[in-house]
Amino acid sequence: MSQLADDNVTRSVMASLGAEWRPAENLSGYTSLGVGGPANIILVRDEEQLPELLRFLDEHGVAWRVLGGGTNLLVADEGVSDVVLHLARRPVEVQFAGNRVEVPAMATLGTTVMECAKRNLGGLEGLIGVPGTVGGALRMNAGAYGTQIGDVVRAITVFRARSGRVETVLSDEARFDYRHTSFASDEILLAVSLELPQRPYAEILERVRACNIKRRASQPVNEKSAGCIFKNPAGCSTGKLIDELGLKGMRIGGAMISDLHANFIVNRFQAKAADIFKLMDIIRERVLSAYGVELHEEVIIWAP
């Protein structure tokens, strides 16, 4: 695949397509872990022009991938060769019609939860402390404290790069599994329609407060992390397995297994991605040796 030239022509074309060209920027500045090497980034400000932007990239033989909020992403120190389309978080309009809520994928998840709560619409309280965008939560079927977003999805607006069309996918046409959905990497989620139960605002607020208290007490919310590194095996907690092995607080380079939640790796000392990968390897090997359990990443990994 070819790459775009870093020149005024490229910048002008991007501007005409509602985007900004940012060549050779470190992805560490775009992820909650704060690690990751360079990539050519296109900051997408107008999702309605995405089809035309992607046609331009395809015509020039440019490989691309999509970055949302970057809160569940571990990027290698070498960066990536693909052009990265960054769907910038920004204030967006959430539309309400009874129990139905139409939310752009670029919306911040926590803000969306509270906007729904103000209209006495619940069902998302457990997601209040999950960072990132609604689109990212959809793609990973984000969940916490008995809530997962897939349970309340009724339709998703998707741009399918292969067909070049924007389509509406009903919830029964998609699959929402544990931290996984059936959408392909070249399908860009643009918006979602949710159906939420009516609940008194005070009741929702109390549930939000309880979840926040529990999260602050058990997770390193004020440190750089990507949330849980590994998925939970069936019937058990990965964090508990790691904790039982006495691995909390283990440090390699600038990365450390959190002393609050053993399934979090935090960037406490200007870590490199390589430090985090080494800790992940140790965790995998020790858990497999002690329990015969093979761990699988919940964090998304980008490598060259």
PyMOL commands that set and color helices and strands:
alter all, ss='L'
color gray80, all
select helices_A, chain A and resi 8-16+27-30+47-59+109-117+125-127+134-140+149-152+171-173+201-218+238-244+273-291
alter helices_A, ss='H'
color red, helices_A
select strands_A, chain A and resi 19-26+38-44+64-67+73-75+83-87+95-97+100-104+143-144+147-148+153-160+165-170+176-177+180-181+187-195+251-252+255-257+265-267+300-302
alter strands_A, ss='S'
color yellow, strands_A
deselect
rebuild
show_as cartoon
